[in-house]
Amino acid sequence: MALAHISGGQFIPFNQLQKLIDAIIDGVKEELSLQRFSSDVQAEIQARDGPIDKAQIALSVYFKLARSRTQTMHLLLNSKPLNGTTSSAKAIAATR
């Protein structure tokens, strides 16, 4: 957990194999949804002539996602967001 904290990663307990498998599959799904979002943003940028208006692009992408009822994927553990770093792991990480 301390290493995950140091590297900006996420700690996943290995005491049940199914949790690890689910986390890997959900991580892939999350990455795919982020790639689709990134593609939408890039398409908006390429469709515009002249200077880039970040606020306008954000609104345009937001409304496109809202119209299509897009849902995001987030890693979960037991149907809950993954736990944050414990104080013990933070203390271990601070000793590096």
Secondary structure, 3 states (H helix, E strand, C coil): CHHHHHHCCCCCCCCCHHHHHHHHHHHHHHHHHHHHHHHHHHHHHHHCCCCCCHHHHHHHHHHHHHHCCCCCCCCEECCEECCCCCHHHHHHHHCC
